[in-house]
Amino acid sequence: MKGKTIKEISKGQKEFIQKTISESDVYLYAGITGDLNPAHVNHEVAKDSLFKERIAHGMLTAGLISAVLGMHLPGPGTIYLGQELKFTAPVKIGDTIKAEVEVVEKKEEKNILKLKTTGTNQDGKVVLDGIATVMPPK
């Protein structure tokens, strides 16, 4: 399985995935990373927080962007070089997140792409926004 090469990709091309964030996702992410911030794993503490309930880790949501890049556009063989991110709204357990990437710049001579990265919830609210830099497979 091989992703698209830079010559097979055009500016404006888009791909996305959608996933509903479950309580299990949050606990598994917390366990894998060691990020046991009560905002994510402790209902009693979280109910007195800014969001009044537990929220998903921002980087869990950002991981969905990685899945789009690594599996769809450009796809398998992609090297993730960098990511600028802004978390613009909380992701709650049960939210369905659409993670989308769009090619905004091609540097064929260097085999580098820049992609706009966006995460939106089921209500169309943007929860993350950024720019990824990747090298597609050759």
C-alpha positions as CSV (number, residue, x, y, z in Angstrom):
1,M,0.0,0.0,0.0
2,K,1.5,3.3,-1.1
3,G,0.2,6.9,-0.9
4,K,0.0,9.5,-3.6
5,T,3.2,11.0,-4.9
6,I,3.6,14.8,-5.2
7,K,2.9,14.6,-8.9
8,E,-0.4,12.8,-8.2
9,I,-1.6,15.5,-5.8
10,S,-3.0,18.9,-6.8
11,K,-3.5,22.1,-4.9
12,G,-7.1,22.2,-3.4
13,Q,-7.3,18.4,-3.1
14,K,-9.1,17.3,0.1
15,E,-9.6,14.2,2.2
16,F,-11.2,13.6,5.6
17,I,-12.2,11.0,8.2
18,Q,-14.9,11.1,10.9
19,K,-14.8,9.6,14.3
20,T,-17.0,9.7,17.4
21,I,-14.9,10.2,20.4
22,S,-15.7,7.7,23.1
23,E,-15.0,7.5,26.8
24,S,-12.7,4.5,26.0
25,D,-10.8,6.7,23.5
26,V,-10.1,9.3,26.2
27,Y,-9.0,6.7,28.8
28,L,-6.8,4.8,26.3
29,Y,-5.1,8.0,25.2
30,A,-4.6,9.0,28.8
31,G,-3.0,5.6,29.6
32,I,-0.8,5.5,26.5
33,T,0.5,9.0,27.0
34,G,0.4,9.3,30.8
35,D,-1.7,12.5,30.5
36,L,-4.1,11.9,33.3
37,N,-5.2,15.6,33.6
38,P,-8.4,15.6,35.6
39,A,-10.0,17.6,32.9
40,H,-10.0,14.4,30.8
41,V,-10.4,11.6,33.4
42,N,-12.1,12.9,36.5
43,H,-15.7,13.8,36.3
44,E,-15.9,15.3,39.8
45,V,-13.0,17.7,39.2
46,A,-14.1,18.4,35.6
47,K,-17.6,19.4,36.6
48,D,-16.1,22.5,38.4
49,S,-13.8,23.4,35.4
50,L,-14.3,25.9,32.6
51,F,-16.1,23.3,30.5
52,K,-18.2,21.8,33.3
53,E,-17.5,18.3,32.1
54,R,-14.7,16.1,30.9
55,I,-13.2,16.9,27.5
56,A,-11.0,14.9,25.1
57,H,-7.3,15.6,24.9
58,G,-6.5,18.1,22.2
59,M,-3.8,15.9,20.9
60,L,-6.2,13.0,20.6
61,T,-8.2,15.1,18.2
62,A,-5.1,16.2,16.4
63,G,-4.2,12.5,16.0
64,L,-7.2,12.2,13.6
65,I,-5.4,14.7,11.3
66,S,-2.4,12.3,11.4
67,A,-4.7,9.5,10.4
68,V,-5.9,11.4,7.3
69,L,-2.3,12.3,6.3
70,G,-1.0,8.8,6.9
71,M,-3.8,6.8,5.3
72,H,-5.5,9.0,2.7
73,L,-3.7,12.2,1.6
74,P,-0.9,11.8,0.8
75,G,-1.4,8.3,2.4
76,P,0.9,5.4,3.4
77,G,4.6,6.4,3.2
78,T,4.0,10.0,4.1
79,I,6.6,11.6,6.4
80,Y,5.0,14.1,8.9
81,L,7.5,17.0,9.2
82,G,5.5,19.5,11.3
83,Q,2.2,20.8,12.5
84,E,0.9,24.2,13.6
85,L,-2.3,23.8,15.7
86,K,-4.8,26.0,17.4
87,F,-7.4,24.3,19.6
88,T,-10.5,26.5,19.1
89,A,-13.2,24.6,21.1
90,P,-13.4,21.7,23.4
91,V,-14.2,18.2,22.2
92,K,-16.6,16.4,24.5
93,I,-17.1,12.6,24.9
94,G,-19.7,11.7,22.2
95,D,-18.7,14.4,19.8
96,T,-18.2,13.3,16.2
97,I,-15.1,15.0,14.7
98,K,-14.5,15.4,11.0
99,A,-10.7,15.7,10.5
100,E,-10.0,17.3,7.1
101,V,-6.9,18.2,5.2
102,E,-6.6,20.4,2.1
103,V,-3.5,20.9,0.0
104,V,-2.6,24.6,0.0
105,E,1.0,24.5,-1.2
106,K,3.2,22.2,-3.3
107,K,7.0,22.4,-3.5
108,E,7.7,19.7,-6.0
109,E,11.5,20.4,-6.1
110,K,11.7,19.6,-2.4
111,N,8.9,17.0,-2.3
112,I,7.0,19.0,0.4
113,L,3.4,19.7,0.8
114,K,1.6,22.2,3.1
115,L,-2.0,21.3,4.0
116,K,-4.6,23.2,5.9
117,T,-5.8,21.0,8.8
118,T,-9.3,21.4,10.3
119,G,-11.3,19.5,12.8
120,T,-15.0,20.2,13.1
121,N,-17.7,18.7,15.4
122,Q,-21.1,17.4,14.5
123,D,-22.5,20.9,14.7
124,G,-20.0,22.3,12.2
125,K,-18.0,24.1,15.0
126,V,-14.3,24.2,14.3
127,V,-12.4,22.6,17.2
128,L,-8.9,22.7,15.7
129,D,-7.2,24.6,12.9
130,G,-3.7,24.5,11.6
131,I,-1.2,23.8,8.9
132,A,0.7,20.5,8.4
133,T,4.0,20.1,6.5
134,V,4.6,16.6,5.0
135,M,6.7,14.7,2.5
136,P,4.6,12.4,0.4
137,P,6.0,9.1,-0.7
138,K,8.3,9.1,-3.7
